[in-house]
Amino acid sequence: MKFMKLGTRPDTFYTEEAARTVVSDVSSDLIIKINNITYHLHKLQHQLLPKCGLLQRICSDSEDSNSVTLELHDIPGGEDAFELCAKFCYGITINLSAHNTVPAFCAAKFLRMTESVEKGNLVLKLEAFFNSCILEGWKDVVVALQSTGKLPEWSENLGITRRCIDSVIEKILTPPTKVTWSYTYTRPGYSRKQHQLAPKDWWTEDVSDLDIDLFRCIITAVRSANILSPQLIGEALHVYASRWLPNTSKSQPPESSASQTEDVEKKQRILETIANMIPGDRESVSVGFLLRLLSIANFLGASPVTKGELIRRSCVQLEEATMTDLLFPSHSSSGGHFYDVDLVGGVLQSFLVQQRRQHTGEEGGQSLRLIRKVGKLIDSYLQVIARDVNLPVSKVVTLAQALPEIARPDHDDLYKTINIYLKAHPDLAKPEKKQLCSILDCQKLSPEVRAHAVRNERLPLRTVVQVLFFEQERGSGSTSRKPPPVTGDQENLSKSKVSPDEKSHETQEGTTRTRMPNVTERSRSRATNSEVKLIGEPEQNLSRKELEQREKGRMTIGEEGISGSKFEFPSSSNKVMAQRRTNSKGRSSR
């Protein structure tokens, strides 16, 4: 960073009871009040009036020629900038840099310290330093531009802001091979010594320190040049959002105090500005960044327009999301669950609507591939949120049912979600268990998962009956390929189907489990055709009398059974069902 030193005398200003005084043999004859500071100075002894055109005019109009008191509360830069100008007049050494040049320049202009008043005055020296050093350096011009935020009107009227912005844009558009100045770059894994060339996004961290209006002005100008890629613009937006927007996983919802309300409004404006500046190109920003902005929008209570735009942009790239991209905490006042399931559900609904609109006809295959990929992601997400002890059943059911049937070739992952949820909620009421298991299609379970399901005491009886029934149907429908027997090793699912922590154990609450017969044994013990008519038997081959008898023979299996044609389970299956009822009664009596 560049510096300029003016003056040679030592600093003789001192403070006494909120008054700044200069050590001198001559008594003070000029009193200047700025905010809460009073300066006791001299009109002519140290060239104060000869260098300041404004003070000359005011003192010449004063009737009291011995002592003059002035109030300059509206001087730009306040007392600090005025003191720099006063010390220059006294010949005291001052150090100027990018941090104080802009306020000193504005104050000097205010005091009319120009060449028309006296040659070699402060304005000329500051102008030369600003043009030759500040505008030529990268960090200097960024710091100077940042300082204009405290004096926006003066900086704009004097052309300081415009010249700083032009200098910043010119340097950003410089090819990385020609970047020779220092910059801030603290990304993990990057070392300046190991890289001879500057990275393409070398400028993003430094401009992220600017006010949002200045940042927007720079990004807009850079985009209009059509030199940098949309991905580079997106990276700059990502860095700025990380610098100024809250981390929703760590922050608490904003309160309603005046100061915090003002801070929330400021962050809302930053969020909306960033959302509006995202390039239209699909790959300009990641879907994880879009979802994070959406979570922040819910956290800050952003406008529905901003939320809608972020949802629209997120759904376009939803198939690119990872599990981490979906895990955001819920900040809703109602409910106590941790994960923001509504956020994911809203994006999913928008994704499905978009697929129905855009992918038809020849693009149907591509649409199916995307939907199944998203379906796999949502099922994995369901398995994670199912561990939340405060998550209501309705949230799981609603999100699971949002996916169309074509999104799930099988229901193994959905079964795993149900099993995890039941384990995390051991006191779940029977109606809620029914509601949860209603999303499961037992016909779409693999043999391994069906084998696990019939042994799973967490499942309601109705679901186990359905699994056994479809197992029976599958066995009767194919004689050439029988399902493999369920051995002792299959008591627990394989790792690819059911995770180890979800394994069914032999003994639960003191009740000994009865092992299920293997599939082959059940198939061999099926009732004969003369005793039972299976679903799917052509009814047109039956007489009217047989149809009436069949209709009368319809029954409901148990209290939680399913309605269907009359049939008998294998004797060993009946034993298992009886054992489940005995276990259930034993637990309820205890």
Secondary structure as UniProt FT lines:
FT   STRAND          4..6
FT   STRAND          13..15
FT   STRAND          19..22
FT   STRAND          30..34
FT   TURN            35..36
FT   STRAND          37..41
FT   TURN            45..46
FT   HELIX           48..51
FT   HELIX           53..61
FT   STRAND          68..71
FT   TURN            73..74
FT   TURN            76..77
FT   HELIX           78..90
FT   STRAND          94..96
FT   TURN            98..100
FT   HELIX           101..111
FT   TURN            115..117
FT   TURN            119..120
FT   HELIX           122..129
FT   HELIX           130..134
FT   TURN            135..136
FT   HELIX           138..147
FT   HELIX           148..150
FT   HELIX           152..157
FT   TURN            158..159
FT   HELIX           160..172
FT   HELIX           176..178
FT   TURN            188..189
FT   HELIX           192..194
FT   TURN            200..203
FT   HELIX           204..207
FT   TURN            208..209
FT   HELIX           212..224
FT   TURN            225..226
FT   HELIX           230..244
FT   TURN            248..250
FT   HELIX           258..277
FT   TURN            282..283
FT   HELIX           287..300
FT   HELIX           304..316
FT   HELIX           318..320
FT   HELIX           323..326
FT   HELIX           341..358
FT   HELIX           361..363
FT   HELIX           364..385
FT   TURN            386..387
FT   TURN            389..390
FT   HELIX           393..402
FT   HELIX           405..407
FT   HELIX           412..424
FT   TURN            426..427
FT   HELIX           430..437
FT   TURN            438..439
FT   HELIX           442..444
FT   HELIX           447..453
FT   TURN            454..455
FT   TURN            457..458
FT   HELIX           461..477
FT   HELIX           488..491
FT   TURN            495..497
FT   HELIX           500..502
FT   STRAND          507..508
FT   TURN            509..510
FT   STRAND          511..512
FT   HELIX           519..524
FT   TURN            529..531
FT   TURN            535..536
FT   HELIX           539..541
FT   HELIX           544..552
FT   STRAND          555..556
FT   TURN            559..560
FT   STRAND          563..564
FT   HELIX           571..589
//
